[in-house]
Amino acid sequence: MKTDVPTAAALSASVLAVPPLARNADLTPNRAANMALIRHIEAGGVTTLLYGGNANFYNVGLYEYAGLLDMLADTAAPRTWVIPSVGPDFGKMMDQATILRKTSFPTAMVLPATNAATVAGTEGGLRRFADAFGKAIVVYLKAQEFLTPEAIGRLCADGVVAAIKYAVVREDPTQDPFLRRVVEAAGRTPIVSGIGERPAIVHLRDFGLAGFTSGSVCVAPRGSAQLLEAIKRQDWPAAERQRALYIPLEDCRDRLSPIRVLHEAVTLAGIADMGPILPLLSNLESEHHGPVKKAASELLAGDRPAGAS
């Protein structure tokens, strides 16, 4: 695992994969399956792993947190960044800060709270966690009620924030005045698009964001990396062609459940057996496996190394 502090250049150097987490039947982490998925992602040229919602870190308990961090640090390649998550509640994130402070993880992402939170309380809580952790953090901005642009600007100015994962879903991503205000407050370089391939072109081209996160990259890492490269060289037709390959699986995720579909897609495509998903979530019902397997298998089949037939 790479332990350097992620810079703006690092955020734009690779797609940020957001993998699911493989577990055994007794819900303990499955080291072999997680390693198989990580190697698959790394083989496609992706060098940043962000373990958050898709890995169901919302429901990870302190009873396994330290061991889980050790497993992820040990299984990633030396050139790969691994970013774990904490929270979303304040008590849990502060308990996790005590564990994280003893590790070499360069940053951690705070999962967004969905209730019992105010903007002022969230800003204060993020400051306290970063201070307890001793490092700048990744803010997961999933709703515009979570933090105001002004609060984000203050956190960035004070060195609390290493990066921002912007994941506020819009019907038309080109129309997002809130994102424009966040960019004005924080600057473009620390912000990554956090909703996969669907809005990635718009977010990077029109708003100047540094990079993008992806769940489907776990199935087809090469194509997602090629999408990022096409965006960087401003080859918009090539970028649109690459993006289109991911839409069938993304449609399944949006229709059924982003987390549960991705968890099952990795298994159904034959990449690694993800096993049971940690409660309070549950595995995708079997009647939905057919379309998910078709979308994931076709996406994987087309994800060949450059120059391969």
QUITASUL-V608932 format. One record per residue. N is the residue number from 1. RES is the residue in one letter. NEAR is the number of other C-alpha atoms within 10 Angstrom. D_LAST is the distance of its C-alpha to the last C-alpha in Angstrom with 2 decimals. Layout:
# QUITASUL-V608932
n->N res->RES near->NEAR d_last->D_LAST
n->N res->RES near->NEAR d_last->D_LAST
This chain:
# QUITASUL-V608932
n->1 res->M near->19 d_last->32.52
n->2 res->K near->18 d_last->33.13
n->3 res->T near->17 d_last->36.70
n->4 res->D near->13 d_last->37.04
n->5 res->V near->14 d_last->38.27
n->6 res->P near->18 d_last->35.39
n->7 res->T near->13 d_last->35.98
n->8 res->A near->17 d_last->35.01
n->9 res->A near->12 d_last->32.34
n->10 res->A near->16 d_last->30.98
n->11 res->L near->22 d_last->30.88
n->12 res->S near->20 d_last->28.64
n->13 res->A near->18 d_last->26.40
n->14 res->S near->21 d_last->24.45
n->15 res->V near->29 d_last->24.07
n->16 res->L near->29 d_last->26.88
n->17 res->A near->27 d_last->25.57
n->18 res->V near->24 d_last->28.28
n->19 res->P near->28 d_last->27.53
n->20 res->P near->28 d_last->29.46
n->21 res->L near->26 d_last->31.54
n->22 res->A near->28 d_last->31.29
n->23 res->R near->20 d_last->34.67
n->24 res->N near->15 d_last->36.23
n->25 res->A near->11 d_last->38.44
n->26 res->D near->10 d_last->41.45
n->27 res->L near->13 d_last->39.74
n->28 res->T near->13 d_last->39.52
n->29 res->P near->21 d_last->36.30
n->30 res->N near->18 d_last->33.67
n->31 res->R near->17 d_last->32.76
n->32 res->A near->14 d_last->29.99
n->33 res->A near->20 d_last->28.17
n->34 res->N near->23 d_last->28.67
n->35 res->M near->19 d_last->27.33
n->36 res->A near->16 d_last->24.17
n->37 res->L near->23 d_last->23.58
n->38 res->I near->23 d_last->24.49
n->39 res->R near->15 d_last->22.11
n->40 res->H near->20 d_last->19.22
n->41 res->I near->23 d_last->20.32
n->42 res->E near->21 d_last->20.92
n->43 res->A near->13 d_last->17.54
n->44 res->G near->21 d_last->16.15
n->45 res->G near->17 d_last->18.62
n->46 res->V near->25 d_last->21.46
n->47 res->T near->24 d_last->24.82
n->48 res->T near->26 d_last->27.46
n->49 res->L near->25 d_last->28.47
n->50 res->L near->22 d_last->31.22
n->51 res->Y near->23 d_last->32.91
n->52 res->G near->22 d_last->34.88
n->53 res->G near->19 d_last->35.09
n->54 res->N near->21 d_last->31.88
n->55 res->A near->23 d_last->33.21
n->56 res->N near->21 d_last->36.54
n->57 res->F near->20 d_last->38.49
n->58 res->Y near->21 d_last->41.10
n->59 res->N near->14 d_last->42.32
n->60 res->V near->17 d_last->41.93
n->61 res->G near->12 d_last->45.41
n->62 res->L near->14 d_last->47.14
n->63 res->Y near->8 d_last->47.46
n->64 res->E near->11 d_last->43.80
n->65 res->Y near->17 d_last->42.96
n->66 res->A near->15 d_last->43.60
n->67 res->G near->12 d_last->41.72
n->68 res->L near->17 d_last->38.74
n->69 res->L near->18 d_last->38.66
n->70 res->D near->11 d_last->38.89
n->71 res->M near->16 d_last->35.94
n->72 res->L near->22 d_last->33.68
n->73 res->A near->22 d_last->34.86
n->74 res->D near->13 d_last->34.30
n->75 res->T near->18 d_last->30.79
n->76 res->A near->21 d_last->29.18
n->77 res->A near->17 d_last->27.88
n->78 res->P near->12 d_last->30.36
n->79 res->R near->14 d_last->28.39
n->80 res->T near->18 d_last->28.18
n->81 res->W near->25 d_last->30.87
n->82 res->V near->25 d_last->32.24
n->83 res->I near->25 d_last->34.55
n->84 res->P near->24 d_last->36.63
n->85 res->S near->25 d_last->38.80
n->86 res->V near->25 d_last->42.51
n->87 res->G near->23 d_last->44.90
n->88 res->P near->18 d_last->45.14
n->89 res->D near->19 d_last->48.89
n->90 res->F near->19 d_last->50.99
n->91 res->G near->12 d_last->52.47
n->92 res->K near->14 d_last->49.17
n->93 res->M near->25 d_last->47.61
n->94 res->M near->21 d_last->50.70
n->95 res->D near->15 d_last->50.62
n->96 res->Q near->21 d_last->46.94
n->97 res->A near->22 d_last->47.84
n->98 res->T near->14 d_last->50.09
n->99 res->I near->15 d_last->47.21
n->100 res->L near->24 d_last->44.67
n->101 res->R near->16 d_last->47.16
n->102 res->K near->10 d_last->47.09
n->103 res->T near->15 d_last->43.32
n->104 res->S near->12 d_last->41.11
n->105 res->F near->20 d_last->39.02
n->106 res->P near->21 d_last->39.08
n->107 res->T near->27 d_last->39.49
n->108 res->A near->25 d_last->39.54
n->109 res->M near->24 d_last->39.04
n->110 res->V near->23 d_last->41.98
n->111 res->L near->21 d_last->41.12
n->112 res->P near->21 d_last->42.94
n->113 res->A near->19 d_last->46.16
n->114 res->T near->12 d_last->46.61
n->115 res->N near->9 d_last->50.38
n->116 res->A near->8 d_last->53.52
n->117 res->A near->16 d_last->52.41
n->118 res->T near->13 d_last->53.63
n->119 res->V near->14 d_last->52.18
n->120 res->A near->12 d_last->54.91
n->121 res->G near->14 d_last->54.53
n->122 res->T near->19 d_last->50.76
n->123 res->E near->18 d_last->51.11
n->124 res->G near->13 d_last->53.77
n->125 res->G near->18 d_last->51.81
n->126 res->L near->22 d_last->48.72
n->127 res->R near->19 d_last->51.04
n->128 res->R near->17 d_last->52.67
n->129 res->F near->25 d_last->49.43
n->130 res->A near->23 d_last->48.04
n->131 res->D near->15 d_last->51.38
n->132 res->A near->17 d_last->51.40
n->133 res->F near->22 d_last->47.81
n->134 res->G near->16 d_last->48.58
n->135 res->K near->19 d_last->45.34
n->136 res->A near->25 d_last->43.92
n->137 res->I near->25 d_last->42.08
n->138 res->V near->23 d_last->39.35
n->139 res->V near->23 d_last->40.89
n->140 res->Y near->23 d_last->39.11
n->141 res->L near->22 d_last->40.37
n->142 res->K near->19 d_last->39.73
n->143 res->A near->15 d_last->42.81
n->144 res->Q near->15 d_last->44.95
n->145 res->E near->11 d_last->48.05
n->146 res->F near->21 d_last->46.84
n->147 res->L near->21 d_last->47.63
n->148 res->T near->18 d_last->48.87
n->149 res->P near->19 d_last->47.36
n->150 res->E near->14 d_last->50.64
n->151 res->A near->19 d_last->50.34
n->152 res->I near->21 d_last->46.76
n->153 res->G near->18 d_last->48.00
n->154 res->R near->15 d_last->50.77
n->155 res->L near->21 d_last->48.50
n->156 res->C near->19 d_last->46.15
n->157 res->A near->12 d_last->49.13
n->158 res->D near->11 d_last->50.58
n->159 res->G near->13 d_last->47.45
n->160 res->V near->22 d_last->46.97
n->161 res->V near->24 d_last->43.44
n->162 res->A near->24 d_last->40.33
n->163 res->A near->25 d_last->37.99
n->164 res->I near->25 d_last->38.11
n->165 res->K near->20 d_last->35.60
n->166 res->Y near->23 d_last->36.31
n->167 res->A near->19 d_last->35.63
n->168 res->V near->17 d_last->38.16
n->169 res->V near->13 d_last->36.49
n->170 res->R near->10 d_last->37.35
n->171 res->E near->8 d_last->36.81
n->172 res->D near->9 d_last->36.05
n->173 res->P near->17 d_last->34.83
n->174 res->T near->14 d_last->35.89
n->175 res->Q near->11 d_last->39.45
n->176 res->D near->15 d_last->40.30
n->177 res->P near->10 d_last->43.57
n->178 res->F near->13 d_last->43.76
n->179 res->L near->20 d_last->40.56
n->180 res->R near->16 d_last->41.99
n->181 res->R near->15 d_last->45.13
n->182 res->V near->22 d_last->43.25
n->183 res->V near->20 d_last->41.43
n->184 res->E near->13 d_last->44.82
n->185 res->A near->19 d_last->46.35
n->186 res->A near->22 d_last->43.71
n->187 res->G near->15 d_last->41.68
n->188 res->R near->19 d_last->37.95
n->189 res->T near->19 d_last->36.74
n->190 res->P near->23 d_last->37.50
n->191 res->I near->30 d_last->36.09
n->192 res->V near->27 d_last->32.65
n->193 res->S near->26 d_last->31.54
n->194 res->G near->25 d_last->31.81
n->195 res->I near->20 d_last->30.49
n->196 res->G near->23 d_last->26.70
n->197 res->E near->27 d_last->24.22
n->198 res->R near->17 d_last->26.49
n->199 res->P near->20 d_last->29.05
n->200 res->A near->25 d_last->27.14
n->201 res->I near->27 d_last->26.73
n->202 res->V near->18 d_last->30.39
n->203 res->H near->24 d_last->31.70
n->204 res->L near->20 d_last->30.09
n->205 res->R near->14 d_last->30.52
n->206 res->D near->12 d_last->33.91
n->207 res->F near->17 d_last->35.56
n->208 res->G near->18 d_last->34.08
n->209 res->L near->24 d_last->33.25
n->210 res->A near->24 d_last->31.75
n->211 res->G near->29 d_last->28.69
n->212 res->F near->27 d_last->27.81
n->213 res->T near->26 d_last->27.77
n->214 res->S near->23 d_last->25.39
n->215 res->G near->27 d_last->25.50
n->216 res->S near->28 d_last->22.18
n->217 res->V near->26 d_last->20.54
n->218 res->C near->27 d_last->21.48
n->219 res->V near->30 d_last->18.91
n->220 res->A near->25 d_last->16.10
n->221 res->P near->27 d_last->17.16
n->222 res->R near->25 d_last->14.28
n->223 res->G near->26 d_last->14.49
n->224 res->S near->33 d_last->18.24
n->225 res->A near->20 d_last->18.30
n->226 res->Q near->19 d_last->16.30
n->227 res->L near->23 d_last->18.95
n->228 res->L near->25 d_last->21.65
n->229 res->E near->18 d_last->20.41
n->230 res->A near->19 d_last->20.21
n->231 res->I near->21 d_last->23.73
n->232 res->K near->18 d_last->24.99
n->233 res->R near->10 d_last->24.06
n->234 res->Q near->13 d_last->25.44
n->235 res->D near->12 d_last->22.43
n->236 res->W near->15 d_last->23.61
n->237 res->P near->11 d_last->21.39
n->238 res->A near->15 d_last->18.23
n->239 res->A near->22 d_last->20.19
n->240 res->E near->16 d_last->21.20
n->241 res->R near->12 d_last->17.72
n->242 res->Q near->19 d_last->16.75
n->243 res->R near->21 d_last->20.14
n->244 res->A near->12 d_last->19.88
n->245 res->L near->20 d_last->17.14
n->246 res->Y near->23 d_last->19.82
n->247 res->I near->18 d_last->22.73
n->248 res->P near->17 d_last->22.61
n->249 res->L near->25 d_last->23.00
n->250 res->E near->25 d_last->25.44
n->251 res->D near->15 d_last->27.36
n->252 res->C near->19 d_last->27.83
n->253 res->R near->19 d_last->29.04
n->254 res->D near->13 d_last->31.41
n->255 res->R near->10 d_last->32.76
n->256 res->L near->15 d_last->33.39
n->257 res->S near->14 d_last->33.47
n->258 res->P near->18 d_last->31.16
n->259 res->I near->23 d_last->32.05
n->260 res->R near->20 d_last->32.24
n->261 res->V near->27 d_last->29.04
n->262 res->L near->28 d_last->26.95
n->263 res->H near->28 d_last->28.73
n->264 res->E near->26 d_last->27.86
n->265 res->A near->31 d_last->24.26
n->266 res->V near->26 d_last->23.35
n->267 res->T near->19 d_last->25.01
n->268 res->L near->20 d_last->23.72
n->269 res->A near->20 d_last->20.04
n->270 res->G near->13 d_last->20.78
n->271 res->I near->18 d_last->20.48
n->272 res->A near->21 d_last->24.21
n->273 res->D near->23 d_last->27.42
n->274 res->M near->24 d_last->29.34
n->275 res->G near->20 d_last->32.45
n->276 res->P near->20 d_last->35.42
n->277 res->I near->23 d_last->35.72
n->278 res->L near->21 d_last->38.86
n->279 res->P near->12 d_last->41.80
n->280 res->L near->8 d_last->43.07
n->281 res->L near->13 d_last->39.66
n->282 res->S near->11 d_last->38.40
n->283 res->N near->16 d_last->35.16
n->284 res->L near->20 d_last->33.69
n->285 res->E near->11 d_last->35.37
n->286 res->S near->8 d_last->33.52
n->287 res->E near->8 d_last->33.84
n->288 res->H near->13 d_last->31.36
n->289 res->H near->15 d_last->28.68
n->290 res->G near->10 d_last->26.99
n->291 res->P near->14 d_last->25.87
n->292 res->V near->26 d_last->25.07
n->293 res->K near->20 d_last->22.89
n->294 res->K near->16 d_last->21.04
n->295 res->A near->22 d_last->20.50
n->296 res->A near->27 d_last->19.58
n->297 res->S near->21 d_last->17.22
n->298 res->E near->18 d_last->15.29
n->299 res->L near->22 d_last->15.28
n->300 res->L near->23 d_last->14.10
n->301 res->A near->11 d_last->11.28
n->302 res->G near->13 d_last->9.83
n->303 res->D near->18 d_last->10.69
n->304 res->R near->14 d_last->7.81
n->305 res->P near->13 d_last->8.78
n->306 res->A near->9 d_last->8.77
n->307 res->G near->5 d_last->6.50
n->308 res->A near->6 d_last->3.78
n->309 res->S near->6 d_last->0.00
